[in-house]
Amino acid sequence: MFRISKLMLFALVISFILFSCKEQTPVSQEEHTEAAGFNIYSGGKLILKMYNLNLDTSISKGLNLPLSSSTSDFEVRFLNDLGNELSAYEEGQSLIVIVEDSTLVNTTIVAVDPATTDVWKFKANGIKAGNTLLTIRLDHHGHPDFTSPKFPLLVK
């Protein structure tokens, strides 16, 4: 019995040495754009700011959209952890705009090349007057790198 225990302990120590000394390839983590918020512009004017998951109500309490057959153009510039606008993005990134009640608003993402621009664009038009919620996401190869909290969208 004592001999079997010694043999098992010896086998365990040898296994530990063999497997722990094996050269391991370090796992590299992909670098992602670290967005901490975004600014939304319309006609070159800052109309909404979300930073550190908080809406800056000194600028706006939400996004206002006219009830109209014409579309409004918006530019989204993501912010880094210092609150500065990002100037570079990664290949495979895309802007996602999620409207909670799509019966009020139509949105269309304007195609951009992340390698050559620091601005994401979308178009929206108000279909029906009312209130809904909007979410802005920065996706990378199908998964979100940044997701905003829902914020108010008013069509009037």
Sequence and secondary structure as in RCSB ss.txt:
>XXXX:A:sequence
MFRISKLMLFALVISFILFSCKEQTPVSQEEHTEAAGFNIYSGGKLILKMYNLNLDTSISKGLNLPLSSSTSDFE
VRFLNDLGNELSAYEEGQSLIVIVEDSTLVNTTIVAVDPATTDVWKFKANGIKAGNTLLTIRLDHHGHPDFTSPK
FPLLVK
>XXXX:A:secstr
 HHHHHHHHHHHHHHHHHHHSS              EEEEEETTEEEEEEETTEE TTT SSEEE BSSS EEEE
EEEE TTS B     TTEEEEEEES TTTEEEEEE   TTT S EEEEEEE S EEEEEEEEEEETTEEEEE   
EEEEE 
